Amino acid sequence: MGLLRNGGYWRWSAGVQLMRLPNAMAPLAFTMLTTATTGSYRLGGVMMSVFVVAELAGAIPAGRLLDRIGVARGLVLMLVIVSAGFAAVALLARSGAEAALLAAVVIPGAAGGGLSGGFRALLAGTVEAGDLPRAISIDVMILESVLIAGPALVAVLGGPFWPLVVMSLACLLAAAFVPRHRVKPKHAERSDVPLKACVPWLGCMFTVGLLLATIEVATLPLVQRLGAPAGMSALVMAILCGASIAGNATYAWRGTTGDARLFLAGFMAGGAIVAADLGWAGLIVGIVMVGLCTGPLATVASVNLQALLPESRRSEGFSVAFTVQAAGFGLGSLAVGVLPLWMSPLFGVVAAAATCGMLAGRARRAVVGTVSVTS
């Protein structure tokens, strides 16, 4: 495979995984920091909430700035700012300035909001168009490892301050791995984004976040509904992760874009089966179907968004997409808290059905248009 021999892709991958590592470490790192310095783990939870809100608020402005000043140069600058922000949090905690911690954590949050969109924009110039689906699928598989490695690294490091130091260093290392090819900034020319055409693909990203978060957060009540001990929720999560890795591996092996409606149908069927309370067999079948379709659906949406986004606005566009997905994660978690357990997955099923309907309508209009031109 040409992708495996593409040194630029692996340089990009190293940079993006190092960029993601601090986010995977942050929840446990903040909790350990505040527990050691203030005696309260609750402040760590509040810090994480402020950090996430700052990321969401800063994502679109940061992505827009990257497009204007040059994505590669802008990523290096923002990674340095994020690194300095994590270092400042550690120094403030060490000096006992508890009140300033919440303000300090806004810096890495706001500056880091556009990093994912910027790195995704650079991927377009790093791999050939035909390798893009496979490249994204491999990246998603590596991401699973980063999400596991982050909390484990915090636990291994020990001490309240070392995790923040490592998070700061990871950002500096990520800056060193930013691909050097340039996506030229556009100052005078600001191409329009075809918002109407992008909506179905943004719907795919939202659906991924919504249903996946619902199942992840509801794992414990789902096994308790079956009369199983709480420890069985870890097994269910392991099956979900395993199915996700298998789906991505199969998709990467095939290397084709595929039809998003097929994966949305898998989401609808899997979510409905989980909601239906069909015993252990139903639960396992449902989460496996959702896991197998998660990576491919996100990849299809990402590839199609890239085809629609002007080169001069890709960082902004992908930042919007990641923000929409994050909103789905947030609403999925909220659904578990406010809806009956059987109804929570149906929220994601409805989103998948609505998105599938938009894609079907778009395909039907395209066929009608082709027939009209031909006749």
HUNOR-V773522 format. One record per residue. N is the residue number from 1. PHI is phi as a letter, one per 40 degrees, with the letter a starting at -180 (none if undefined). NEAR is the number of other C-alpha atoms within 10 Angstrom. D_FIRST is the distance of its C-alpha to the first C-alpha in Angstrom with 1 decimal. Layout:
n: {N | N}
phi: {PHI | PHI}
near: {NEAR | NEAR}
d_first: {D_FIRST | D_FIRST}
This chain:
n: {1 | 2 | 3 | 4 | 5 | 6 | 7 | 8 | 9 | 10 | 11 | 12 | 13 | 14 | 15 | 16 | 17 | 18 | 19 | 20 | 21 | 22 | 23 | 24 | 25 | 26 | 27 | 28 | 29 | 30 | 31 | 32 | 33 | 34 | 35 | 36 | 37 | 38 | 39 | 40 | 41 | 42 | 43 | 44 | 45 | 46 | 47 | 48 | 49 | 50 | 51 | 52 | 53 | 54 | 55 | 56 | 57 | 58 | 59 | 60 | 61 | 62 | 63 | 64 | 65 | 66 | 67 | 68 | 69 | 70 | 71 | 72 | 73 | 74 | 75 | 76 | 77 | 78 | 79 | 80 | 81 | 82 | 83 | 84 | 85 | 86 | 87 | 88 | 89 | 90 | 91 | 92 | 93 | 94 | 95 | 96 | 97 | 98 | 99 | 100 | 101 | 102 | 103 | 104 | 105 | 106 | 107 | 108 | 109 | 110 | 111 | 112 | 113 | 114 | 115 | 116 | 117 | 118 | 119 | 120 | 121 | 122 | 123 | 124 | 125 | 126 | 127 | 128 | 129 | 130 | 131 | 132 | 133 | 134 | 135 | 136 | 137 | 138 | 139 | 140 | 141 | 142 | 143 | 144 | 145 | 146 | 147 | 148 | 149 | 150 | 151 | 152 | 153 | 154 | 155 | 156 | 157 | 158 | 159 | 160 | 161 | 162 | 163 | 164 | 165 | 166 | 167 | 168 | 169 | 170 | 171 | 172 | 173 | 174 | 175 | 176 | 177 | 178 | 179 | 180 | 181 | 182 | 183 | 184 | 185 | 186 | 187 | 188 | 189 | 190 | 191 | 192 | 193 | 194 | 195 | 196 | 197 | 198 | 199 | 200 | 201 | 202 | 203 | 204 | 205 | 206 | 207 | 208 | 209 | 210 | 211 | 212 | 213 | 214 | 215 | 216 | 217 | 218 | 219 | 220 | 221 | 222 | 223 | 224 | 225 | 226 | 227 | 228 | 229 | 230 | 231 | 232 | 233 | 234 | 235 | 236 | 237 | 238 | 239 | 240 | 241 | 242 | 243 | 244 | 245 | 246 | 247 | 248 | 249 | 250 | 251 | 252 | 253 | 254 | 255 | 256 | 257 | 258 | 259 | 260 | 261 | 262 | 263 | 264 | 265 | 266 | 267 | 268 | 269 | 270 | 271 | 272 | 273 | 274 | 275 | 276 | 277 | 278 | 279 | 280 | 281 | 282 | 283 | 284 | 285 | 286 | 287 | 288 | 289 | 290 | 291 | 292 | 293 | 294 | 295 | 296 | 297 | 298 | 299 | 300 | 301 | 302 | 303 | 304 | 305 | 306 | 307 | 308 | 309 | 310 | 311 | 312 | 313 | 314 | 315 | 316 | 317 | 318 | 319 | 320 | 321 | 322 | 323 | 324 | 325 | 326 | 327 | 328 | 329 | 330 | 331 | 332 | 333 | 334 | 335 | 336 | 337 | 338 | 339 | 340 | 341 | 342 | 343 | 344 | 345 | 346 | 347 | 348 | 349 | 350 | 351 | 352 | 353 | 354 | 355 | 356 | 357 | 358 | 359 | 360 | 361 | 362 | 363 | 364 | 365 | 366 | 367 | 368 | 369 | 370 | 371 | 372 | 373 | 374 | 375}
phi: {none | c | c | c | c | c | c | c | c | c | c | c | c | c | c | c | c | c | c | c | d | d | c | c | c | d | d | c | c | c | c | c | c | c | c | c | c | b | g | b | c | c | c | c | c | c | d | c | c | c | c | c | c | c | c | c | c | c | c | c | d | c | c | c | c | d | c | c | c | h | c | c | c | c | c | d | c | c | c | c | c | c | d | c | c | c | c | c | d | c | c | c | c | c | c | g | c | c | c | c | c | c | c | c | c | c | c | c | c | c | c | c | c | c | c | c | c | c | c | c | c | c | c | c | c | c | b | c | d | c | c | c | d | c | c | c | c | c | c | c | c | c | d | d | c | c | c | c | c | d | c | c | c | c | c | c | c | g | g | c | b | d | d | c | c | c | c | c | c | c | c | c | c | c | c | c | c | d | d | c | c | b | c | c | c | b | c | c | c | b | c | c | c | c | d | c | c | c | d | c | c | c | c | c | c | c | c | d | c | c | c | c | c | d | c | c | c | c | d | c | c | c | c | c | c | c | g | c | c | d | c | c | c | c | c | c | c | c | c | c | c | c | c | c | c | c | c | c | c | c | c | c | c | c | g | b | c | g | b | c | c | c | c | c | c | c | c | c | c | c | c | c | c | c | c | c | f | b | g | c | c | c | c | c | c | c | c | c | c | c | c | c | c | c | c | d | c | c | c | d | c | c | c | c | c | c | c | c | c | c | d | c | b | c | c | c | c | c | c | c | c | c | c | c | c | c | c | c | d | c | c | c | c | c | d | c | c | b | b | d | d | c | c | d | c | c | d | c | c | c | c | c | c | c | c | c | c | c | c | c | c | c | c | c | c | c | c | c | c | c | c | c | c | c | c}
near: {7 | 8 | 16 | 9 | 9 | 13 | 12 | 19 | 20 | 18 | 17 | 22 | 24 | 16 | 22 | 23 | 19 | 20 | 26 | 21 | 24 | 27 | 20 | 21 | 24 | 22 | 20 | 20 | 28 | 27 | 20 | 22 | 25 | 21 | 16 | 16 | 17 | 15 | 11 | 14 | 17 | 14 | 19 | 23 | 16 | 15 | 22 | 23 | 15 | 19 | 26 | 20 | 16 | 20 | 23 | 23 | 17 | 22 | 30 | 23 | 18 | 26 | 30 | 22 | 19 | 29 | 26 | 21 | 16 | 18 | 31 | 23 | 17 | 21 | 28 | 21 | 15 | 22 | 25 | 21 | 20 | 28 | 27 | 19 | 22 | 27 | 21 | 21 | 27 | 23 | 16 | 16 | 21 | 15 | 10 | 12 | 13 | 16 | 10 | 13 | 20 | 18 | 13 | 20 | 24 | 24 | 22 | 25 | 25 | 24 | 26 | 32 | 28 | 32 | 28 | 19 | 28 | 29 | 23 | 21 | 28 | 23 | 19 | 17 | 15 | 22 | 19 | 13 | 13 | 12 | 17 | 23 | 23 | 24 | 23 | 25 | 25 | 19 | 21 | 21 | 19 | 14 | 18 | 14 | 12 | 21 | 17 | 13 | 15 | 22 | 20 | 14 | 18 | 26 | 15 | 9 | 12 | 12 | 13 | 21 | 22 | 15 | 28 | 25 | 18 | 20 | 27 | 25 | 19 | 21 | 29 | 22 | 19 | 25 | 24 | 15 | 20 | 23 | 24 | 15 | 13 | 12 | 21 | 14 | 18 | 15 | 10 | 7 | 8 | 13 | 12 | 10 | 15 | 12 | 12 | 8 | 16 | 19 | 16 | 23 | 25 | 24 | 23 | 31 | 27 | 27 | 32 | 27 | 25 | 30 | 31 | 24 | 24 | 27 | 27 | 19 | 18 | 21 | 19 | 19 | 16 | 25 | 21 | 15 | 13 | 13 | 10 | 14 | 11 | 14 | 11 | 15 | 19 | 13 | 13 | 21 | 17 | 12 | 16 | 24 | 18 | 16 | 21 | 24 | 22 | 18 | 24 | 27 | 20 | 14 | 23 | 24 | 14 | 12 | 17 | 15 | 20 | 15 | 13 | 23 | 19 | 14 | 24 | 26 | 18 | 23 | 33 | 24 | 19 | 27 | 30 | 21 | 22 | 28 | 21 | 16 | 16 | 14 | 15 | 14 | 11 | 17 | 21 | 17 | 17 | 25 | 27 | 24 | 24 | 28 | 25 | 26 | 26 | 29 | 27 | 31 | 27 | 24 | 27 | 23 | 21 | 22 | 17 | 16 | 22 | 17 | 13 | 15 | 22 | 16 | 19 | 25 | 23 | 28 | 33 | 24 | 28 | 27 | 29 | 20 | 26 | 23 | 24 | 21 | 22 | 20 | 18 | 25 | 23 | 15 | 20 | 28 | 22 | 16 | 24 | 22 | 14 | 10 | 12 | 10 | 19 | 14 | 18 | 25 | 30 | 21 | 20 | 29 | 25 | 17 | 22 | 28 | 17 | 17 | 24 | 23 | 14 | 18 | 21 | 14 | 12 | 14 | 12 | 12 | 12 | 12 | 12 | 12 | 11 | 11 | 10 | 9 | 8 | 7 | 5}
d_first: {0.0 | 3.8 | 5.4 | 5.6 | 7.0 | 9.1 | 12.4 | 14.2 | 12.6 | 13.4 | 16.8 | 17.4 | 16.5 | 19.0 | 21.5 | 21.4 | 21.7 | 24.6 | 26.1 | 26.0 | 27.4 | 31.0 | 31.2 | 30.2 | 32.9 | 35.5 | 37.4 | 38.2 | 38.6 | 41.2 | 43.0 | 43.3 | 44.5 | 47.2 | 48.3 | 48.9 | 50.6 | 52.5 | 52.7 | 51.1 | 47.7 | 48.5 | 48.2 | 44.6 | 43.9 | 45.7 | 43.7 | 40.4 | 41.8 | 42.8 | 39.4 | 37.6 | 40.2 | 39.8 | 36.0 | 36.6 | 39.4 | 37.5 | 34.1 | 35.0 | 37.3 | 34.7 | 31.9 | 34.4 | 35.3 | 31.7 | 31.4 | 34.6 | 34.2 | 30.5 | 27.8 | 26.6 | 30.2 | 31.4 | 28.9 | 30.0 | 33.6 | 33.3 | 31.5 | 34.4 | 36.9 | 35.3 | 35.4 | 39.0 | 39.8 | 38.7 | 40.6 | 43.6 | 43.5 | 43.6 | 46.5 | 48.5 | 48.2 | 49.3 | 52.3 | 53.3 | 52.9 | 52.0 | 53.0 | 50.6 | 47.5 | 47.0 | 47.3 | 45.0 | 42.1 | 42.1 | 40.8 | 37.3 | 37.2 | 38.0 | 36.0 | 32.9 | 33.1 | 30.9 | 28.2 | 25.8 | 26.3 | 25.9 | 22.6 | 21.3 | 22.6 | 20.8 | 17.4 | 18.0 | 18.0 | 15.2 | 12.2 | 12.0 | 14.0 | 11.5 | 9.2 | 12.6 | 13.2 | 10.2 | 11.1 | 14.6 | 14.2 | 12.7 | 15.5 | 18.0 | 17.2 | 17.7 | 20.8 | 22.3 | 22.4 | 24.0 | 26.7 | 27.6 | 27.5 | 29.7 | 32.9 | 32.4 | 32.2 | 35.5 | 37.1 | 36.1 | 37.3 | 40.8 | 43.4 | 43.7 | 42.5 | 39.5 | 37.1 | 38.1 | 37.6 | 34.1 | 33.3 | 34.7 | 32.7 | 29.4 | 30.1 | 30.8 | 27.6 | 25.7 | 27.5 | 26.3 | 22.6 | 23.1 | 20.9 | 23.2 | 22.3 | 25.2 | 25.8 | 29.2 | 32.1 | 34.2 | 37.9 | 39.8 | 37.3 | 36.6 | 34.8 | 35.7 | 33.4 | 33.7 | 34.9 | 35.8 | 32.3 | 30.7 | 33.1 | 31.3 | 28.0 | 30.1 | 31.8 | 28.5 | 28.0 | 31.7 | 31.4 | 28.5 | 30.7 | 33.9 | 33.1 | 30.9 | 33.6 | 36.3 | 34.9 | 34.1 | 37.6 | 39.3 | 37.8 | 41.1 | 43.5 | 41.4 | 41.7 | 45.3 | 46.0 | 45.2 | 47.6 | 45.0 | 45.3 | 43.5 | 41.2 | 39.4 | 38.0 | 35.5 | 34.3 | 33.9 | 31.8 | 29.6 | 29.0 | 28.2 | 25.7 | 24.2 | 23.9 | 22.4 | 19.6 | 19.1 | 19.1 | 16.5 | 14.2 | 14.8 | 14.3 | 11.0 | 9.9 | 11.6 | 10.4 | 13.8 | 16.7 | 19.3 | 23.1 | 24.6 | 27.8 | 26.2 | 25.3 | 28.7 | 30.4 | 28.8 | 30.2 | 33.6 | 33.8 | 32.7 | 35.1 | 37.9 | 37.6 | 37.7 | 40.7 | 42.5 | 43.3 | 42.4 | 42.5 | 39.8 | 37.9 | 37.9 | 36.8 | 33.8 | 32.7 | 33.2 | 31.2 | 28.3 | 28.2 | 28.3 | 25.7 | 23.2 | 23.7 | 23.9 | 20.3 | 19.4 | 22.7 | 22.3 | 18.8 | 20.3 | 23.3 | 21.4 | 19.3 | 22.6 | 24.6 | 22.5 | 23.2 | 26.9 | 27.4 | 28.6 | 26.8 | 30.1 | 30.3 | 26.9 | 27.9 | 31.1 | 29.5 | 26.9 | 29.7 | 31.7 | 29.0 | 28.7 | 32.5 | 32.8 | 30.5 | 32.7 | 35.8 | 34.5 | 34.1 | 37.6 | 39.1 | 37.5 | 39.1 | 42.4 | 42.4 | 42.5 | 45.5 | 47.5 | 46.7 | 47.6 | 44.8 | 44.4 | 44.2 | 41.6 | 38.4 | 40.0 | 39.8 | 36.0 | 36.3 | 38.5 | 36.1 | 33.3 | 35.7 | 36.8 | 33.3 | 32.5 | 35.7 | 34.8 | 31.5 | 33.4 | 36.1 | 33.7 | 32.0 | 35.5 | 36.7 | 33.7 | 34.7 | 38.3 | 37.6 | 35.6 | 38.5 | 41.0 | 39.4 | 39.0 | 42.7}
